[in-house]
Amino acid sequence: MSKDNYNQAGPISPVVMVTCIDSTGKTNIITLGMFMPISHEPPLVLIGVSPKRYSHNLIMEQKEFVVNSPGIGISDKVHLCGVKSGRDTDKWRETGLTPVPAQRVKPPLIDECYGHIECKVVNAVTCGDHTLFVGEILAASIDERCLKDGKLNLLKANPIAQKNWDYHTISN
């Protein structure tokens, strides 16, 4: 497959909203399709962020971020946070999303998301046109309404997957 065909076809990827913070306490939200768990011991996750993005510098400087898992019900807010820059947009005000203090890091959680993973950066690797940030999980939380028998109920959480900004979730 050629590079052009790959970009046109695009992969289907999970969608997360990552919160970060600058040295003055100003927070930002970035929507990412590059996220994955990478280790159980120690617990690590990975996010990919382009150096062109405002959030890249915040994460690089402050060495913390929160991975927030949105449901399909807020896909319009997810999209806005992915296409507008925090350099000149207050995404909290624009979307009406609610910041909630985290347990272990400075960036806030997004109250409207069903899951949250608080991370400190333990490694950053440049891979092509993105930086892969490895985050050690310091705390995690989940909306208990999305649990069934102690496990994530995907039909209640309605996680988002996207392909070329077309959002999908699972159905029964």
Buried (B, 14 or more C-beta within 10 A) or exposed (E): EEEEEEEEEBEEBBBBBBBBBBEEEEBBBBBBBBBEEEEEEEBBBBBBBBEEBBBBBBBBEBBBBBBBBBBBEBBEBBBBBBEBEBEEBEBBEEBEBEBBEBEEBBBBBBEBBBBBBBBBBEEBEEEEEBBBBBBBBBBBBBBEEBBEEEEBEBEEBBBBBBEEBEBBBEEE
